Amino acid sequence: QVQLVESGGGLVQAGGSLRLSCAASGRTLSRYAMGWFRQAPGKEREFVAAISWSGGSTYYADSVKGRFTIARDNAKSTVYLQMNSLKPEDTAVYYCAADRNPFRTLYQEALEYDSWGQGTQVTVSS
């Protein structure tokens, strides 16, 4: 497994921006697709975005498409989530996750990821 540590969460007003980072160690991150998920209070964890091992392909939930951008820097073993035009409904704990197998296509199902960070809180005020 890989160790993942998220950072960059915080409190922001609606319409604002935040950039989340996910630093990885313990595995050759460049071989694995990465995903971001979120969980709001009282709700199930949901998929937000994923990026292929090379960074050449990305996939987004409809709810964030056009507002969020996932990126990765394999040299730094770090994955990012740039969040723009934030809405109160984006409030959640955000988690990054690593695919359980290398060189695969993108998945939105949480079961396809076997390493998770501790999460970072994002709160968007109206």
N, C-alpha and C positions, 0 to 999 in steps of 0.2 A: 504494500500500500504506500501511498504518498501522504505526506503531512501537508496540510493546507491551512493557511492563515489569512483571513480576510481583514481588510481595513478600509477606511474611507467613509463609513456610514456617518450619519448625523441627522440634525434637524434642519430642514430647509422649507422655505415657503413654496406654495404652489407656483409652478412656472419656473422654478429654479433648477439647478443642476448639481449633480454629485458624480464623482468618479470613484468606483470601488476597485480595489486591487485584491488579488489573491496570489500570495507567494507560496511556492511549492518547494518541497525538499523530499529527498528519499527515493525518488524515481526519476527516470529520464522523461521529463514532462513532455518533451517535443514529440514523443511517440503517441501521445494520448489526446483524444478529444476532451474538451473541457466544457462544463456547463455551469450556468447560474440558475438557481432556484430561489424561491421566496416563500415565506409562510407568514400570513397575517394572523392575528389572534382569532381563535375559533375556527380557522379555516385549514384546509389541507395544504401541504406543500405543493407548489405549482412550478412548472417549468417557465423560465424566463428567456434564456438564450443559450446557444451552444456554438462552439467553434471547433473546426476540424484540427487534427494534429498539426497540419502544416499552416493553418490559418487561412487557407484558401477558400473555405466554405463556412458559412454561418447560417444560423436558423433562429428565428425569433417567434415568440408567442405573439398572437395577433394583438394582444392588449398593449404591447410595448413596441411593436413594429413602427419604424419611423421616428421613434423617440430615443431608444436605447441602441447602443453600439457595443458589441463585444469584440475584443481584440486580444492578441497575445504577443509576448516577447519571449521567445524560447531561449534566447541567450540569457535572459534574466529569470527564467522559470516563473514568469508572472503572467497572469491573465487579468484583464481589465473589463469593467462594465461602465461605460459612459452613459449616464442617465440625464437626459434633457427634458424640458417641458414636464417636469414632475407633477403628478396629481396626488391628491390625498389618498386615493385608492392604491397608490404605489407603496403606501406605508406597510412595512413588513420587516422581518428578519431575512436578510439575503445570505445565501450560502453558495459557495462554489464547490464543485465536485469534479472528480476525475473519472473518466471512463474506465471500466474494469478491464478492458482489453485494448491493446495497441492497434493503431492504424485502421480503426473502424469508421463507419459512416456516423452521421450525427443522430443522436437519440434524444427524445424529450422525456422518456420514462425514467424516473428516479432509480428504478431497479437496475438500470444499465450502468450506473455509476457506483463505485465501491469505496471511494474515499471522499470524505466531506470535511469542510472546515467547521469552525465553531459558530460561524454566523456573525453578521454585523447589522446593527439596527439602522433602518432608514425610516425617518418620520417626516411626512410632508404635511405641513399645516395649511389650512385653507384661508 
